[in-house]
Amino acid sequence: MEVDVNDEKRTWLTAAALIALALVAPGTLSAAEETTDAPAVEVERRIVYREGFEGGDGKMTVWADKGTYKVNFAGPTDERAATGKRSFKIDVTWLDCPINSWWTGVMIPFYGNPVVRGKVYVESGRAWFGHSYAIPEAGITGGREFGVETPLPDGWTAWRSSARGTPGSAAYVEGVAVYLQTDGKERRTVVYVDDLEIEAALPEGYRAGLDERIAEIEAARTDDTQTRLQNLAGTLPARFAELTAGIDATPSVFPPAASAELKDYWERLCRHRDETRAQLKTQLAELRVKLSSPVVDSARQLLAQLERAHPACRSLSAYAAAHPALPYIVWIADPTSNHKVLPRRFPVPGIAGTELSVSACPGEYEPASFSVYAFEELRDVTVQCSDARSGELTLPASHIDIRIVKCWWQDGVGLGYGGEGRQPTFTPELLLRDPEFVSVDNQKQSNTLKDPEAPRDARELQPVPAIPAATAQQFWITVHVPEEAKAGTYRATLTMRPRNAPEMAMPLTIEVLPFKLEEPALTYSIYYSGQLAAKLEHSIDQYWKSPEQYLAELRNLKAHGVSHPTMCQDFGHPDLFDRAMELRKQAAVVVDPLYSLGIVTHGPPATPEALETLTAKLRSALAQLDRHGIKNLYIYGIDEATGEQLENERTAFEAVHETGAKVFVACGRDSFELVGDLLDLAVYGGPPTPGEAGKWHSVGHRIFSYNHPQVGLEQPETYRRNFGLVLWKSGYDGTMNYAYQHASGDIYVDDDGPSFRDHVFAYPTVDGVIDTIQWEGFREGVDDVRYLTTLLKEIERDKAADDKAALAKEAEAWVATMDPGGDLQALRAKMIEWILRLRN
């Protein structure tokens, strides 16, 4: 089908051998030259929606928001107009809402290739124009698409956005949308909107067919949802019965010699368990009457709570028998769990006990964690570790790093995307050796660095000044097994010594596995904006680094599995660039291919002069890289461009290819259809899907994942799962998430940005970084993929061996059915078991 869009012609070819459509350059084929069997059909383009607000009934309504705000005025006005006498004025005062969206219009299917136009005048605040969209097949509604703006002489701005689709698709434009936001200075946004219209190539009566197709999809989705809910709900009663039987079979007795404080905590824990059990029983009864997603989700959450609560009760009874008079409880927990240890949260996650254990391969980093809950204030608490020994073998204590997990005030649970509310939130995040690196003021809900101008952590764990009564303090252990370590069971002792209470000796068992991990099958990159600056000792932000900081951060990236960080250093300063390249090599990060943010396409208009400037820069950069032995250069396109803005990049992408370089950029919906034949590496936002991976692989290109979620959430398990086994299962080639460090202002102040929270995996210091719990979770995800890669290579080797072929196929079948949504610790243990069985 050939469609005329503003005098531009685009022909779409349906290629049966490919997974997706192949994009053909404008004007290259006529309708008669199409290779598909179906004849081309032209549909005349027409205006299918228009609103100028000249009448009295034109209006826009709030479409999406999170938080509170005050609408001072919303309606037609004669104060300003782009054309005619009236426009639609929106006047909003922001309270705790960072963004909202206003909407008007009608449903327009993508296959009509709609173009949405409008004009906006911004008196204060910020505003974008575009359209909202829905993709019923994917369950998406309320999608946002920003348009391309063109300034007008009178202060108005003309905007244009577009969408494209294929016959049979039910995706549609929901309407014209205006997105409002504070500018970070004023709490009020005032805008005027005028001359709205949607043009599309659609026959009369198109809505009937669209409504019917959407109804079919929604019915199918409803059936799928019910089937999924039935499968989920079907497993709950049996597990509940199993847990109930275990609880009933456990004697409800507590050691009589234990302290009153221990007994009181145990009784509270038992009540919590029993209340959870009663709530779950009620939920399961509701499910038998009516199956619904909220009830199933609630029942699953309660079941998970009960699975944690019962072992906690049993373990505390055993702990009290062994330590009846101690004024504290030690809790052992999975360090990468999303269940946060907060000072006053009840119950403390984990099981009561004193024994910690990890298993790791030579060269691997592996975490463990314990928390101390104090019945009375514990003062000047120290934690030290001995060497770990296995017979005559020694794993030095210097390879066992101990830090505290510092809770401090951040600006929300989410990152602020999609209108997520932002409010002061007390959360664990920082891994510190100096407990006084930052102090918190709970009344003011603020943080203060010990040395804001030159923050620096200690070289080893310093005494914790106090663990107040009725609070918990979490400690984090990272074991780094030396590359040359021999396999075996190593034992060390962690000793916790409060100045005013008895010490606790805690056994630490380190199982060094008899194999080394392969490099991950996925490519791990990240947006890293650090660069060297001339005559700079240090800077505490995401950009300018001293050589010491730059090297320390690169080594930190490498130690966390990120071997391919982007490079932001400008090619225009050869001496600094060469020095940065030397430091990258010294840190052992991969430099070829090089993902450079130092050269970007800059986008349309792609004039001959602009293209010549771009290609000249590229040829110079390639020559410079050749001196370092680097042959593969990727440069960046327009970040997150969509629609026409992305399509207009085609000329620049072609120019890049002519020099021998390649292109990568963050993108999303419709990017394959617009530039799939030219974009060498798509950094694709949102949850990864095998279908999207298949599109890019069909033309020999790669796809990385980002924004699943962006960096910054204090959720180690989320980053471990989503950038580990979930990413591998999707068929993507790697990840390049945003960002290692990004801040709107002070990187240690989370609430100084107008829109989003800071995105940080590791905070900069003058001579290194402050790691975070989410960064450690990400590393565990990389290691999960390394274990899986090791297992897959073992399977391939053993499938060719007569004595192991059957076992290798059994292992291969397990991998095929592995659920990345399951217990990650159990999956890791199972992968280790398979590797050892195949090797033995």
C-alpha positions in Angstrom: 0.0 0.0 0.0 1.4 3.4 -1.0 0.2 6.4 1.0 0.7 10.1 0.4 1.8 11.9 3.6 2.4 15.6 3.0 3.9 14.9 -0.4 6.2 12.2 0.9 5.9 8.7 -0.4 6.7 5.6 1.6 6.2 2.0 0.3 5.9 -0.8 2.7 6.9 -4.3 1.6 5.5 -7.5 3.2 8.4 -10.0 3.2 7.2 -13.5 4.2 10.7 -14.7 4.9 11.3 -12.0 7.5 9.8 -11.7 10.9 9.1 -8.0 10.5 8.6 -5.4 7.7 11.7 -4.1 5.8 11.8 -0.4 5.5 12.3 1.0 2.0 13.7 4.5 1.4 11.2 7.2 0.4 10.3 7.2 -3.3 12.4 4.2 -4.3 9.5 2.0 -5.5 6.3 2.7 -7.3 3.1 0.7 -6.5 3.6 -1.3 -9.7 7.1 -2.4 -8.5 6.0 -3.9 -5.2 7.0 -7.5 -4.7 4.0 -8.5 -2.7 1.1 -10.4 -4.3 -1.6 -8.1 -3.0 -2.3 -5.1 -5.2 -1.5 -1.6 -3.8 -4.6 0.2 -2.5 -4.6 3.9 -2.1 -6.9 5.6 0.4 -7.3 9.4 0.2 -6.0 11.3 3.2 -8.4 13.5 4.9 -8.9 15.5 8.2 -10.7 13.1 10.5 -10.6 15.3 13.6 -10.4 19.1 14.0 -10.8 21.4 17.0 -10.1 25.2 17.1 -12.1 26.0 20.2 -14.0 28.7 18.4 -17.4 27.2 19.6 -18.4 26.8 23.1 -18.2 23.0 23.5 -14.5 22.4 22.8 -12.7 21.0 25.8 -9.7 19.0 27.0 -9.8 16.8 30.1 -7.1 15.4 32.4 -6.1 12.0 31.0 -3.4 10.9 33.5 -1.9 12.2 36.7 -0.3 11.1 39.9 -0.3 13.3 43.0 -2.2 16.4 43.7 -2.5 19.7 41.9 -4.9 22.6 41.6 -6.6 23.5 38.3 -6.9 27.2 38.4 -8.6 27.3 35.0 -9.3 24.9 32.1 -11.4 26.0 29.2 -11.8 28.1 26.1 -10.5 31.6 26.3 -10.1 34.7 24.1 -6.9 35.8 25.9 -4.7 34.2 23.2 -5.3 32.5 19.9 -3.0 31.0 17.2 -5.7 31.6 14.6 -9.3 32.8 15.0 -10.2 34.4 18.3 -10.1 31.6 20.9 -7.8 28.8 22.3 -8.0 26.4 25.2 -6.2 27.6 28.3 -4.8 25.3 31.0 -3.6 26.8 34.3 -2.3 24.4 36.9 -0.6 24.9 40.3 1.5 21.9 41.3 1.3 20.6 44.8 3.0 17.1 45.0 2.3 16.1 41.4 5.2 16.3 39.0 3.4 15.9 35.7 -0.1 15.5 34.2 -1.5 15.0 30.7 -4.6 16.6 29.0 -6.4 14.9 26.2 -9.0 15.3 23.5 -9.8 13.6 20.3 -11.0 10.3 18.8 -9.8 6.8 18.0 -7.6 6.7 14.9 -6.1 3.3 13.8 -2.4 3.3 13.1 -3.0 1.6 9.7 -4.4 5.0 8.6 -0.9 6.5 9.2 -2.3 9.4 11.2 -0.6 12.7 11.6 -1.5 14.8 14.7 -1.0 18.5 14.6 -1.5 21.4 17.0 -0.1 24.6 18.4 1.0 25.4 21.9 1.8 28.7 23.7 3.7 28.2 27.0 3.3 31.2 29.4 5.0 29.4 32.3 6.2 26.0 33.2 6.9 23.3 30.5 4.7 21.6 28.0 5.0 19.0 25.2 2.5 18.1 22.5 1.8 14.7 20.9 -0.7 11.9 21.1 -1.7 9.1 23.3 -1.9 5.6 21.9 -3.1 2.1 22.7 -1.9 -1.3 21.5 -4.6 -3.8 22.6 -2.5 -6.8 21.5 0.1 -5.8 24.1 -2.4 -4.6 26.7 -1.0 -1.1 26.4 -3.2 2.0 26.9 -2.2 5.6 27.6 1.1 5.3 25.7 2.9 8.6 25.2 4.3 9.9 21.9 5.9 13.3 21.8 5.9 15.3 18.6 8.4 17.5 16.7 8.1 21.2 17.4 8.6 24.2 15.1 8.8 27.7 16.7 6.5 30.3 15.2 7.2 34.1 15.1 4.4 35.0 17.5 5.6 32.8 20.4 3.5 29.9 19.6 5.0 26.5 18.7 3.6 24.2 16.0 3.8 20.6 16.9 3.4 17.4 14.8 3.5 13.7 15.7 2.6 10.7 13.7 2.0 6.9 13.8 2.2 4.1 11.3 0.8 0.6 11.2 -0.2 -2.3 9.0 -3.7 -3.6 8.1 -4.9 -6.1 10.7 -3.3 -4.2 13.6 -5.6 -2.9 16.2 -3.2 -0.3 17.5 -4.7 3.2 17.5 -4.2 6.9 18.4 -6.4 7.6 21.4 -6.3 11.4 20.8 -4.4 14.6 20.9 -2.4 15.0 24.2 -0.6 17.9 25.9 1.9 17.0 28.7 2.4 19.6 31.4 5.2 19.8 33.9 6.7 22.3 36.3 9.9 23.9 35.1 11.5 23.4 38.6 11.5 27.1 39.4 7.8 27.9 39.6 5.0 25.8 40.9 2.6 26.9 38.2 2.2 26.0 34.6 0.1 28.0 32.1 -0.3 27.0 28.5 -2.7 27.7 25.6 -3.6 25.0 23.0 -5.1 25.7 19.5 -5.6 24.4 16.0 -5.8 20.7 16.8 -6.3 18.3 13.9 -5.7 14.7 12.9 -5.1 13.7 9.3 -5.3 10.1 8.2 -5.9 7.8 5.2 -9.1 6.1 6.3 -12.3 5.0 4.5 -15.7 6.0 5.8 -17.0 3.6 8.5 -13.5 2.6 9.7 -14.6 2.7 13.3 -16.9 -0.3 13.1 -14.1 -2.6 12.0 -11.7 -1.2 14.6 -14.2 -1.6 17.4 -14.8 -5.2 16.4 -11.1 -6.0 16.2 -10.5 -4.5 19.6 -13.4 -6.4 21.1 -12.0 -9.6 19.8 -8.5 -8.9 21.2 -9.9 -7.9 24.6 -12.1 -11.1 24.8 -9.0 -13.2 24.0 -7.0 -11.3 26.6 -9.7 -11.8 29.1 -9.7 -15.6 28.4 -5.9 -15.7 28.7 -6.1 -13.7 32.0 -8.6 -16.1 33.5 -6.5 -19.1 32.5 -3.5 -17.5 34.1 -5.4 -16.7 37.2 -6.8 -20.2 37.5 -3.3 -21.7 37.1 -1.9 -19.3 39.8 -4.8 -19.7 42.2 -4.8 -23.5 41.7 -1.4 -23.8 43.4 -2.3 -21.7 46.5 -4.5 -24.0 48.5 -2.1 -26.9 48.5 0.8 -24.7 49.5 -1.3 -23.1 52.2 -2.3 -26.5 53.5 1.3 -27.6 53.6 2.4 -24.5 55.5 -0.6 -24.9 57.9 0.3 -28.5 58.6 3.9 -27.4 59.4 2.8 -24.7 61.7 0.4 -27.0 63.6 3.1 -29.6 63.9 5.6 -27.2 65.5 5.4 -27.0 69.3 4.5 -23.5 70.4 7.0 -23.4 73.2 9.8 -20.9 74.0 12.9 -21.6 76.1 12.0 -20.7 79.7 15.4 -19.3 80.4 15.3 -16.8 77.6 15.0 -13.1 78.4 11.6 -11.3 78.5 12.7 -9.2 75.5 13.3 -12.3 73.4 10.1 -13.8 74.4 8.1 -10.7 73.7 9.6 -10.4 70.2 8.9 -14.1 69.6 5.2 -13.7 70.7 4.8 -10.7 68.4 6.3 -12.7 65.5 3.9 -15.6 66.2 0.9 -13.3 66.3 2.1 -11.8 62.9 2.3 -15.3 61.5 -1.1 -16.3 62.8 -2.7 -13.1 61.6 -1.2 -13.6 58.1 -2.5 -17.2 58.1 -6.0 -16.0 59.0 -6.0 -13.3 56.3 -4.8 -15.8 53.7 -7.5 -18.3 54.7 -10.1 -15.6 54.1 -8.6 -14.7 50.7 -8.6 -18.3 49.6 -12.3 -18.5 50.5 -12.9 -15.4 48.3 -11.1 -17.0 45.4 -13.4 -20.0 45.5 -16.4 -17.6 45.0 -14.8 -15.2 42.5 -11.5 -15.3 40.7 -10.0 -11.9 40.3 -6.5 -10.5 39.8 -6.5 -8.3 43.0 -7.5 -11.2 45.2 -5.0 -13.6 43.6 -2.2 -11.0 43.9 -3.2 -10.4 47.6 -3.3 -14.1 48.3 0.1 -14.7 46.7 1.6 -11.8 48.8 0.1 -13.2 52.0 1.4 -16.7 51.1 5.0 -15.3 50.7 4.7 -13.5 54.0 3.6 -16.8 55.7 6.5 -18.6 54.1 8.8 -16.2 55.7 7.1 -15.8 59.1 7.0 -19.5 60.1 10.7 -20.2 59.7 11.4 -16.9 61.5 9.4 -18.1 64.5 11.1 -21.4 64.6 14.6 -19.9 64.2 14.0 -17.4 66.9 13.1 -20.1 69.4 16.3 -22.0 68.6 18.3 -18.7 68.8 16.9 -18.0 72.2 17.8 -21.4 73.5 21.4 -20.9 72.4 21.7 -17.2 73.5 19.0 -16.7 76.2 20.4 -13.5 77.7 21.9 -11.6 74.8 20.4 -8.0 74.4 20.2 -8.4 70.6 19.1 -10.8 67.9 21.1 -11.6 64.8 19.1 -12.1 61.6 20.5 -13.7 58.5 18.8 -12.8 55.2 19.3 -13.0 51.4 21.2 -9.8 50.7 19.6 -9.3 47.2 16.1 -9.6 48.4 13.8 -6.6 47.9 12.6 -7.0 51.5 14.2 -4.0 53.1 15.8 -3.8 56.5 14.7 -0.5 58.1 15.6 0.4 61.6 12.1 0.2 63.1 10.4 -2.2 60.7 8.8 -5.3 62.1 9.6 -8.1 61.5 13.3 -7.9 60.6 13.6 -9.9 57.3 15.4 -13.3 57.6 15.9 -16.0 60.1 17.5 -15.7 63.5 20.9 -17.3 63.6 24.6 -16.8 63.5 25.9 -18.9 60.6 26.6 -17.3 57.2 27.6 -19.2 54.1 28.3 -18.4 50.4 29.4 -20.4 47.4 31.4 -18.9 44.6 33.8 -19.6 41.8 37.4 -18.4 41.6 37.4 -14.7 40.7 33.7 -14.2 41.7 32.3 -11.7 44.2 29.5 -13.1 46.4 27.5 -11.2 49.0 26.0 -12.3 52.4 24.2 -10.2 55.0 23.1 -10.1 58.6 21.2 -7.6 60.7 21.4 -6.8 64.4 18.2 -6.0 66.3 19.0 -4.3 69.6 16.8 -4.6 72.7 19.0 -1.9 74.4 21.4 0.6 72.8 24.6 -1.1 71.5 27.6 1.2 71.5 30.7 1.3 69.3 29.9 -1.9 67.5 32.8 -3.4 65.5 32.7 -6.3 63.1 35.9 -8.1 62.0 36.7 -11.2 60.1 39.5 -13.8 60.4 41.2 -15.4 57.4 39.2 -18.2 55.9 41.0 -21.6 56.0 40.5 -25.0 54.3 43.2 -27.3 55.7 46.5 -25.7 54.6 44.8 -23.3 52.2 44.0 -19.7 53.1 41.6 -17.2 51.7 42.9 -13.9 53.3 40.6 -11.7 55.3 41.5 -8.8 52.9 39.2 -10.6 50.4 36.2 -10.4 52.8 34.8 -6.9 52.7 32.5 -5.7 55.5 30.2 -2.6 55.3 27.1 -1.3 56.9 23.9 -0.7 54.9 23.1 3.0 55.5 19.5 4.1 55.4 18.9 7.7 54.3 16.3 10.0 52.9 15.4 9.7 49.2 12.7 11.3 47.1 10.3 8.4 46.5 9.8 4.7 45.9 9.7 5.1 42.1 11.9 7.3 39.9 9.2 9.8 39.0 8.4 8.4 35.5 4.8 8.5 34.3 3.8 10.9 37.0 4.9 8.7 39.9 4.6 10.6 43.1 7.7 11.8 44.8 7.9 12.2 48.5 10.5 11.8 51.3 11.2 8.1 51.7 13.6 6.5 54.2 15.3 3.6 52.6 18.5 1.5 52.8 20.9 2.1 49.9 24.5 3.0 50.7 27.2 0.4 51.5 29.6 2.2 53.8 32.8 1.5 55.8 32.5 4.9 57.5 29.1 4.9 59.3 29.4 8.7 59.7 30.0 9.3 56.0 26.5 10.8 55.9 24.2 11.7 58.8 20.4 11.8 58.6 17.9 14.1 60.3 14.6 12.3 60.6 12.7 15.3 61.7 13.8 17.4 58.7 13.9 14.3 56.5 17.3 15.3 55.1 20.8 14.0 54.8 24.2 15.8 55.4 27.5 14.6 54.1 30.4 14.5 56.5 32.6 16.2 53.9 30.4 17.6 51.1 33.4 19.1 49.2 35.5 16.0 49.3 33.5 12.9 50.3 35.7 9.9 51.0 34.9 6.5 52.6 37.1 4.7 55.0 39.4 1.9 53.9 37.9 -0.6 56.4 34.8 -0.7 58.5 34.8 1.8 61.4 32.9 1.2 64.6 29.2 1.9 64.4 28.7 4.6 67.1 25.3 3.2 68.2 22.5 0.8 67.3 19.6 2.4 69.3 17.2 0.2 71.3 14.4 -1.3 69.3 16.1 -0.7 66.0 18.0 -2.9 63.5 21.3 -2.3 61.7 22.1 -4.3 58.5 25.7 -5.4 57.7 26.9 -6.4 54.2 29.6 -8.9 53.5 31.2 -9.3 50.1 33.6 -12.2 49.6 35.9 -11.9 46.6 37.4 -15.3 45.8 40.9 -14.9 44.4 41.4 -16.0 40.8 44.0 -18.6 41.9 41.9 -20.0 44.8 41.7 -23.8 45.1 38.4 -25.5 45.4 37.3 -26.4 48.9 35.3 -25.5 52.0 36.9 -22.5 53.7 35.9 -21.4 57.2 36.3 -18.0 58.8 34.8 -16.3 61.9 33.0 -12.9 61.9 33.2 -11.3 65.3 30.7 -8.6 66.3 31.8 -6.7 69.4 29.5 -4.0 71.0 31.5 -2.1 73.7 28.6 -2.5 76.2 27.4 -6.0 75.4 28.7 -9.6 74.9 30.4 -10.3 71.6 29.0 -12.7 69.0 31.3 -15.1 67.0 29.6 -16.0 63.7 30.9 -18.8 61.5 31.3 -17.9 57.8 31.6 -20.8 55.4 32.9 -20.1 51.9 32.5 -22.9 49.4 34.9 -22.4 46.5 33.6 -24.3 43.5 35.9 -26.4 41.3 35.3 -24.5 38.1 35.7 -21.0 36.7 32.8 -19.0 35.3 32.6 -18.2 31.6 32.1 -14.7 30.4 28.3 -13.9 30.1 26.5 -14.8 26.9 25.0 -11.3 27.1 26.9 -8.0 26.6 26.8 -5.8 29.7 27.1 -2.1 29.0 25.7 1.0 30.8 25.5 4.7 30.1 28.6 6.1 31.7 29.1 9.9 31.3 32.4 10.2 33.2 35.2 11.9 31.3 38.6 13.4 32.1 38.9 17.2 32.3 42.1 19.2 31.9 43.6 20.4 35.2 41.0 18.9 37.4 41.9 17.3 40.8 38.4 15.9 41.3 34.7 16.7 40.9 31.7 15.2 42.7 29.3 14.7 39.9 28.6 12.3 37.0 30.7 14.1 34.4 34.1 15.4 35.2 36.6 13.0 36.8 40.2 13.1 37.9 42.4 10.3 36.5 42.1 8.6 39.9 38.3 8.8 40.0 38.0 7.7 36.3 40.2 4.6 36.9 38.4 3.8 40.1 35.0 4.0 38.5 36.0 1.9 35.5 37.4 -0.8 37.8 34.2 -0.7 39.8 32.2 -1.1 36.6 34.4 -4.1 35.6 34.1 -5.7 39.0 30.3 -5.5 38.7 30.3 -7.3 35.4 30.0 -4.2 33.1 32.8 -4.8 30.6 31.4 -2.5 27.8 30.6 0.9 29.4 29.9 3.7 27.0 32.6 6.3 26.5 31.8 10.0 26.7 35.2 11.5 26.2 35.3 14.1 23.4 37.5 13.2 20.4 38.2 16.9 20.0 40.9 16.8 22.8 43.2 14.0 21.6 45.5 14.1 24.6 42.7 13.6 27.1 41.0 11.0 24.8 44.2 9.0 24.6 44.7 9.2 28.4 41.1 8.1 28.9 41.7 5.2 26.6 44.8 4.1 28.4 42.9 4.1 31.7 40.1 2.0 30.2 42.6 -0.5 29.0 44.3 -0.5 32.5 40.9 -1.2 34.0 40.4 -4.1 31.6 37.1 -2.9 30.2 36.5 -3.8 26.5 37.4 -1.0 24.2 36.5 -2.7 20.8 33.7 -2.3 20.0 33.6 1.3 21.4 30.2 2.7 22.2 30.9 6.4 22.0 28.8 9.3 23.3 31.5 11.6 22.2 30.0 11.9 18.7 26.3 12.1 18.0 24.3 12.5 14.8 22.6 15.7 16.1 19.6 14.8 13.8 17.7 16.7 11.2 17.8 18.8 9.3 20.4 16.7 7.6 21.8 19.4 5.3 24.8 18.5 3.1 26.9 20.8 5.2 25.8 19.1 8.4 26.5 15.6 7.0 29.9 16.6 5.7 30.8 17.9 9.2 29.6 14.7 10.8 31.5 12.4 8.4 34.6 14.5 8.8 34.4 14.1 12.5 33.9 10.4 12.1 36.9 9.9 9.7 39.1 11.8 12.2 37.8 9.7 15.1 38.3 6.4 13.2 41.9 7.4 12.4 42.5 8.2 16.1 40.9 4.9 17.2 43.0 3.0 14.6 46.1 4.0 16.6 44.6 2.2 19.6 43.9 -0.9 17.5 40.1 -0.2 17.6 38.2 -1.1 14.5 34.5 -1.0 15.6 33.0 2.4 16.5 29.4 3.0 17.4 28.1 6.6 17.6 24.9 7.8 19.2 21.7 9.0 17.4 19.0 11.3 18.8 18.1 9.9 22.2 14.7 8.3 22.5 13.6 9.8 19.2 10.2 8.6 17.9 8.0 9.0 14.8 9.2 11.5 12.2 12.1 12.7 14.3 13.5 9.2 14.2 12.6 8.6 10.6 14.4 11.8 9.7 17.6 10.3 11.1 17.9 7.9 8.2 20.1 10.2 6.1 22.5 10.7 9.0 22.6 6.9 9.7 23.5 6.2 6.1 26.3 8.8 6.2 27.7 7.1 9.3 27.7 3.8 7.6 29.6 5.2 4.6 32.5 6.0 6.9 32.6 2.5 8.3 31.1 3.4 11.7 27.9 2.1 13.2 24.9 3.6 15.1 23.4 2.9 18.5 20.6 4.8 20.3 17.9 4.4 22.9 14.5 3.8 21.2 11.2 2.1 21.5 7.9 1.5 19.7 8.0 1.8 15.9 11.8 2.1 15.8 12.2 -1.1 13.8 9.6 -0.1 11.3 11.2 3.3 10.8 15.0 2.6 10.9 15.4 -1.1 11.5 17.4 -1.6 8.4 19.9 1.1 9.5 20.1 1.1 13.3 22.9 -1.4 14.1 22.2 -1.5 17.9 18.8 -0.7 19.3 18.8 0.1 23.0 15.2 -0.7 23.5 13.1 0.6 26.4 10.7 -1.4 28.6 10.2 -5.1 29.3 12.1 -7.2 26.9 10.1 -9.6 24.6 11.3 -12.4 22.3 9.2 -10.9 19.5 11.0 -7.6 19.6 14.4 -9.4 19.7 13.3 -11.4 16.6 12.6 -8.3 14.6 16.2 -6.9 15.0 17.8 -10.3 14.6 15.9 -10.8 11.3 18.0 -8.1 9.7 21.3 -9.0 11.4 21.2 -6.2 14.0 21.4 -6.4 17.8 19.1 -5.2 20.6 20.0 -4.3 24.2 17.5 -3.6 27.0 17.2 -0.5 29.1 14.6 1.0 31.4 13.4 -2.2 32.9 13.6 -0.2 35.2 16.1 2.7 34.8 18.8 2.7 37.4 18.0 4.2 40.8 15.5 2.0 42.6 16.7 0.6 45.9 15.6 -2.9 44.8 18.5 -5.4 44.4 16.3 -8.3 43.4 14.6 -6.3 40.7 17.9 -5.5 38.9 19.2 -9.1 39.5 16.2 -10.7 38.0 15.4 -8.3 35.1 19.0 -7.8 33.9 19.9 -11.4 34.5 17.9 -14.5 33.7 14.8 -12.6 32.5 17.0 -10.7 30.0 18.6 -13.9 28.8 15.2 -15.6 28.3 14.0 -12.8 26.2 16.6 -13.4 23.5 18.1 -9.9 23.7 21.8 -9.4 23.1 22.6 -7.4 26.2 21.8 -4.4 28.2 22.8 -0.7 28.3 20.8 0.8 31.2 20.6 4.4 32.2 22.8 5.3 34.0 25.8 4.5 36.2 25.5 8.0 37.6 23.0 10.7 36.6 21.8 13.6 38.7 19.7 16.7 38.0 21.8 18.7 40.5 23.8 17.5 43.5 24.3 13.8 43.0 23.9 13.3 46.8 20.6 15.2 46.9 17.7 13.2 45.4 15.0 15.9 45.4 16.6 18.7 43.6 15.5 17.7 40.1 12.2 19.0 38.6 11.0 15.7 37.1 12.8 12.6 38.1 14.9 11.2 40.9 18.6 10.7 40.4 19.7 7.6 38.6 22.7 6.1 40.5 24.3 2.7 40.9 27.4 4.0 42.6 28.0 7.5 44.1 31.3 9.3 43.4 33.9 10.1 46.0 37.3 11.8 45.6 39.1 8.5 45.2 36.4 5.8 44.4 32.7 5.2 44.8 30.1 4.3 47.3 28.4 1.1 46.2 24.6 0.6 46.6 22.4 -2.4 47.3 20.9 -2.2 43.9 24.3 -2.2 42.2 25.2 -5.4 44.1 21.9 -7.0 43.0 22.8 -6.1 39.4 26.1 -7.9 39.7 24.3 -11.0 41.0 22.2 -10.9 37.8 25.3 -10.8 35.7 26.7 -13.8 37.6 23.4 -15.7 37.2 24.0 -15.3 33.4 27.6 -16.4 33.8 26.5 -19.5 35.6 24.0 -20.2 32.9 26.5 -19.6 30.1 28.9 -22.0 31.8 26.2 -24.6 32.0 25.2 -24.1 28.4 28.8 -24.6 27.2 29.1 -27.7 29.4 25.9 -29.0 27.8 27.2 -28.4 24.3 30.5 -30.2 25.0 28.8 -33.2 26.7 26.1 -33.7 24.1 28.9 -35.0 21.8 30.2 -37.4 24.5 28.7 -40.8 24.4 28.8 -41.3 28.2 27.3 -37.9 29.0 24.9 -37.2 26.1 21.8 -38.3 27.9 22.6 -36.3 31.0 23.4 -33.3 28.8 20.0 -33.5 27.1 18.3 -33.7 30.5 20.1 -30.6 31.6 19.2 -28.9 28.3 15.5 -29.7 28.9 15.8 -28.2 32.4 17.2 -24.9 31.0 14.4 -24.8 28.4 11.7 -24.9 31.1 13.6 -22.8 33.7 11.4 -20.0 35.0 13.3 -16.7 35.5 10.4 -15.6 37.7 11.2 -18.2 40.3 13.5 -18.3 43.4 16.8 -16.9 42.1 18.9 -18.5 44.8 17.4 -21.9 44.1 17.9 -21.4 40.3 21.6 -20.6 41.0 22.0 -23.6 43.2 20.4 -25.8 40.5 22.7 -24.5 37.8 25.7 -25.3 40.0 24.3 -28.8 40.6 24.0 -29.4 36.9 27.5 -28.1 36.1 29.0 -30.3 38.8 27.1 -33.4 37.6 28.1 -32.8 34.0 31.8 -32.2 34.9 31.9 -35.3 37.1 
